[in-house]
Amino acid sequence: MDQAVHMLMVPAGDMETLRKFYIDGLGWRSWGPEVPGSLMLRAGTVVIVFVPRDYLAAESGIDLSAVPRAVNAIFVETKADVDTQFAKAIAVGATITSPIRDRDGGLYSGYFADPEGNGWEIVWSPVMRPGADGGLVLATPENT
């Protein structure tokens, strides 16, 4: 699958401002289920998720000051692919920011930071898949 979602970490109070800018201003459309405190958007084949910084800190167990500005989520085909890609990243110098585990929402993933401090999440999910145009879509009875 190797589909990407770009997650940007923002202060929690910025969501309504961002919603007005991207949806009302740019015409991007909302994507996925409404999650309180988050904003999920789709522009063409790109999915962007705005997540409060304190959420990622709590989810990953790292200090709020160490939360990267952006995390790139890479979706792979199997849980074994998550394990393999994560192990390779650690072997070549990545730092674990949250170990691999089953997460809420049907995700199996782990977070790491590369040597430059960029955030990454390697993900397998039974509830997301690539759409016809290459962007991610939520798996529903209608499109599975």
Summary of the structure (lengths in Angstrom):
residues: 144
radius of gyration: 15.1
end to end distance: 14.6
largest distance: 44.2
contacts: 396
relative contact order: 0.19
helix: 26%
strand: 39%
